[in-house]
Amino acid sequence: MIRLFYLVSSIDSAKEISDDLHEHDVTDWRFHIVSKDEAGLYTHQLHTASILDRTDLPRYVERGAIAGFVLALAFLVPLALLEVLNMPAAAWIALFIFVVVAGAWVGGFGGIQNENYRIEPFHHDIEAGKYLIMVDAPKDHIPKVKELMAKNHPEAKLQGKDSSINNPFAGRRRHKIKQA
């Protein structure tokens, strides 16, 4: 899936785009709207971006799980193989899983506090009252979505595109939204 990013300046434009996307069989799960006016989105019955789309929670949980896996691999596996502690294999496996899950949990604390690395380039626009519309589409449907948006909603400025899959290794400063 490819995620297209559009900016509009009014909630009425966002509502028209939402209705148009629904008419063309794009479900709420395939487009998300980010705005500082959450109440306005709610009253206009627009699909807001979830906490997973607005924050870096998924990416930091993945990073934490990877860090937990590496720590467990570095410390628990040698202890188990050298039989330093006389524990059954099931206990070592459970301890390994616990360290990985604990790493993911701790990573989540960092992610919930940070804005999603894909939304961050639009932070100032969102704070200025604009609406960021993110449309997820399969690669072969991208031309149709772009054509629909250009034809019916010229006020919606295409800002770029990116993958809809989180990359735990993407750096905040190095990650750039590809210009469409």
C-alpha positions as CSV (number, residue, x, y, z in Angstrom):
1,M,0.0,0.0,0.0
2,I,1.1,3.5,-0.8
3,R,0.0,6.5,1.3
4,L,-0.8,9.7,-0.4
5,F,-0.7,12.9,1.6
6,Y,-3.0,15.9,0.8
7,L,-3.5,19.2,2.6
8,V,-6.7,21.2,2.5
9,S,-7.5,24.4,4.4
10,S,-11.2,23.8,5.2
11,I,-13.2,21.2,7.0
12,D,-15.8,21.5,4.2
13,S,-13.2,20.4,1.7
14,A,-12.2,17.5,3.9
15,K,-15.9,16.5,4.2
16,E,-16.4,16.6,0.4
17,I,-13.2,14.5,-0.1
18,S,-14.4,12.0,2.4
19,D,-17.8,11.7,0.7
20,D,-16.2,11.4,-2.7
21,L,-13.8,8.7,-1.5
22,H,-16.7,6.8,0.0
23,E,-18.6,7.0,-3.3
24,H,-15.5,5.5,-5.0
25,D,-15.4,2.5,-2.5
26,V,-12.5,3.8,-0.4
27,T,-13.4,2.8,3.2
28,D,-12.7,4.7,6.4
29,W,-9.8,2.2,7.0
30,R,-8.1,3.4,3.9
31,F,-8.0,7.2,4.6
32,H,-7.3,9.2,7.7
33,I,-7.6,12.9,8.6
34,V,-5.2,14.7,11.0
35,S,-6.3,18.0,12.3
36,K,-5.9,20.0,15.5
37,D,-9.7,20.5,15.3
38,E,-10.7,17.0,16.6
39,A,-14.1,18.2,17.6
40,G,-14.8,19.5,14.1
41,L,-13.9,16.2,12.6
42,Y,-16.2,14.4,15.0
43,T,-19.2,16.7,14.4
44,H,-18.7,16.3,10.6
45,Q,-18.4,12.6,11.1
46,L,-15.0,12.4,9.5
47,H,-12.6,9.5,10.1
48,T,-9.8,10.8,12.2
49,A,-6.3,9.3,12.3
50,S,-6.0,6.8,15.1
51,I,-3.3,7.0,17.8
52,L,-1.3,4.5,15.7
53,D,-1.3,6.9,12.8
54,R,-0.7,10.1,14.8
55,T,2.1,8.9,17.1
56,D,5.2,6.9,16.7
57,L,3.9,4.1,18.9
58,P,4.1,1.3,16.4
59,R,7.7,2.2,15.3
60,Y,9.0,2.5,18.9
61,V,7.3,-0.7,20.0
62,E,9.1,-2.5,17.1
63,R,12.4,-0.8,18.0
64,G,11.9,-1.8,21.6
65,A,11.1,-5.4,20.7
66,I,14.2,-5.6,18.5
67,A,16.4,-4.2,21.3
68,G,14.8,-6.7,23.8
69,F,15.5,-9.5,21.3
70,V,19.2,-8.4,21.0
71,L,19.6,-8.1,24.8
72,A,18.0,-11.5,25.4
73,L,20.2,-13.0,22.7
74,A,23.3,-11.4,24.1
75,F,22.8,-12.2,27.8
76,L,20.2,-15.0,28.2
77,V,21.4,-17.4,25.5
78,P,25.0,-17.6,26.8
79,L,23.7,-18.1,30.4
80,A,21.4,-20.9,29.2
81,L,24.1,-22.6,27.1
82,L,26.7,-22.4,29.9
83,E,24.2,-23.7,32.4
84,V,25.1,-21.0,34.9
85,L,21.6,-21.3,36.4
86,N,20.0,-24.7,36.6
87,M,16.6,-23.9,35.0
88,P,14.5,-25.9,32.6
89,A,14.4,-24.9,28.9
90,A,10.8,-23.7,29.2
91,A,11.9,-21.2,31.9
92,W,14.7,-19.8,29.6
93,I,12.3,-19.5,26.7
94,A,9.7,-17.7,28.9
95,L,12.5,-15.4,30.2
96,F,13.6,-14.7,26.6
97,I,10.0,-13.8,25.6
98,F,9.6,-11.7,28.7
99,V,12.7,-9.6,27.8
100,V,11.5,-9.1,24.2
101,V,8.0,-8.0,25.4
102,A,9.4,-5.8,28.1
103,G,11.6,-4.1,25.5
104,A,8.5,-3.5,23.3
105,W,6.6,-2.1,26.3
106,V,9.3,0.3,27.3
107,G,9.7,1.4,23.6
108,G,6.0,2.2,23.5
109,F,6.5,4.9,26.2
110,G,8.8,6.8,23.8
111,G,6.5,6.3,20.8
112,I,3.3,7.5,22.5
113,Q,5.0,10.8,23.2
114,N,6.3,11.5,19.7
115,E,4.4,12.6,16.6
116,N,4.5,10.1,13.8
117,Y,7.6,10.5,11.6
118,R,5.5,10.8,8.5
119,I,3.2,13.5,9.9
120,E,6.0,15.5,11.4
121,P,6.8,17.4,8.1
122,F,3.2,18.7,8.2
123,H,3.2,19.7,11.8
124,H,3.2,23.5,11.1
125,D,0.4,23.2,8.5
126,I,-1.7,21.2,11.0
127,E,-1.1,23.7,13.8
128,A,-2.0,26.5,11.3
129,G,-5.5,24.9,11.0
130,K,-5.0,22.8,7.8
131,Y,-6.3,19.2,7.4
132,L,-3.9,16.5,6.4
133,I,-5.7,13.7,4.5
134,M,-3.8,10.4,4.2
135,V,-5.2,8.0,1.5
136,D,-3.9,4.4,1.4
137,A,-4.2,2.7,-1.9
138,P,-2.7,-0.3,-3.7
139,K,0.1,0.7,-6.1
140,D,-2.1,0.0,-9.2
141,H,-4.9,2.3,-7.8
142,I,-2.7,5.3,-7.2
143,P,-3.3,6.9,-10.7
144,K,-7.0,6.6,-10.2
145,V,-6.9,8.3,-6.8
146,K,-4.6,11.1,-8.1
147,E,-6.9,11.6,-11.0
148,L,-10.0,11.7,-8.8
149,M,-8.5,14.2,-6.4
150,A,-7.1,16.4,-9.2
151,K,-10.4,16.4,-11.1
152,N,-12.9,16.8,-8.2
153,H,-10.8,18.5,-5.5
154,P,-8.2,20.9,-7.0
155,E,-8.0,22.6,-3.7
156,A,-6.4,19.5,-2.2
157,K,-2.6,19.8,-2.7
158,L,-0.8,16.6,-3.1
159,Q,2.2,16.8,-0.8
160,G,3.8,13.5,-1.5
161,K,3.6,9.7,-1.1
162,D,5.2,7.1,1.1
163,S,4.7,3.5,2.2
164,S,1.8,2.8,4.6
165,I,4.1,0.3,6.4
166,N,6.0,1.5,9.4
167,N,9.8,1.3,9.2
168,P,11.4,0.9,12.6
169,F,14.8,1.9,11.2
170,A,13.6,5.1,9.6
171,G,15.4,8.1,11.1
172,R,13.2,11.2,12.0
173,R,15.6,13.6,10.3
174,R,16.5,11.5,7.4
175,H,13.0,10.3,6.4
176,K,11.6,12.3,3.6
177,I,8.1,12.0,2.0
178,K,8.6,11.4,-1.7
179,Q,7.2,14.1,-3.9
180,A,4.5,12.7,-6.1
